[in-house]
Amino acid sequence: METEALSAAAEIDFSFLALFLRATFTVKLVMLLLIVASIWSWAIIITKFMAFRRARAEADVFDRKFWSGEPLDELFDQIGPSPSGSAEKVFAAGMLEWRRSHRADGGLIANAQSRIDRSMDVSIAKEGEELNKGLSFLATVAATAPFVGLFGTVWGIMNAFIEIAQQQNTNLAVVAPGIAEALLATGLGLLAAIPAAVFYNKLSVDSDNILSGYEAFADEFATILSRQLDS
């Protein structure tokens, strides 16, 4: 009897596709949701790695230009008021306010320094929003995917026990498929959550480091302008 049960269980297809197709509608929905969340998470991760690499490269190039000794007005004329690089945007925001703070007679309007600082702070905040876009989704997936998968598992096991009760049969061929289908939901939940959690932490640190670089540049630039204001 036990040998026949083991033989019957061995003939059951336990591939991912077979487990998915045998699952109930609710468990299928949970699995699809987790698969989509995982794919979307990886799309965000890859996109952010490329964006952060580009931001660091642009910042390095601009940093070399800024400290090359070239007059700031000439550098601003080269990059224009609407540059593409994030570091250049911070610089352009400060230079635009610097030029707007001059009166027609060449004098400076009062409180120019505070307005320049605010302009660069606003520009940094905008770049921060762009850098962090999508990271909240990774955090949400990392926090909720295991529980969504657990819900699918609980639902699947409940239906497996209902099927056992209906068939009044507890041999391995009846029990194994339902349990395997249910546990697959938990596996998919972890598959979605673990990379999302790891890369959310990694990308958050990278974003903070990039923004710290912009803030450090803004402070140095503000110091340079302050010297000019004092002179």
Phi, psi and omega in degrees: 000312180294323179296319179296321179295317179295322178295319179294321179293325180293335181277350181283138179279117180253022177292162182303314182297319181294318178297320179295315183293330181279344184292159177288167183302317182296316180293322176300317179298318178298315180298315180297319179299317181290323178295315178297317179298321179293315180297316179297321179298315180294326177296317178295316181300311181295316180298318181291321177299318179293318181294318181292322177297317179296319180296319179293320179295317179296320180295321179295316180298314181293322181300319179294320178295317185296319183265014180283349182097358179291138178306140184298322180297320179292320178297318178296320178296328180289314186275337178082172182283345182230067181287169181268327182285146182293315179297322178295326179294321178296315178298315181297322179298317178293318181291322178299314180292326177300314181290323179292338183279356178270133175282172181298330181275004178095348178284167182259139175289148182298151178062032180297320183299316181293324179291322177297316179299317180295320180299317179290324177298318178297317179297318178296320179298319179295318178293326177296319177299319180292318180296322185270358180298128180097339181292330178296328177294318178299318179297320180295316179297316181299324184276327189254334185303318179299324180286325175296316177297321178296322176300316178298322179293314179300316180296318181294318179294322177301315179291329177295319178292325176297318179295321177298317180295320181292319181276345182052047183215125183246021180287166187299326182295333179272319186283316190301312183301314181296318179294318180297317178299319181294315182292335178300325180296318177295319178300318179293324177298316178291324179297326178280321189283318187297308177298323180298318180292315182297311185282337173297314179296316180297311183291327177297317178296316179299317179298316179298321180294318179295316179294325176297324176296318177296319181293320178296318177297317180299321179294317179294318179295319179297325178295318179298313179295325179297320177298320179293322178295318181292329181277000000 
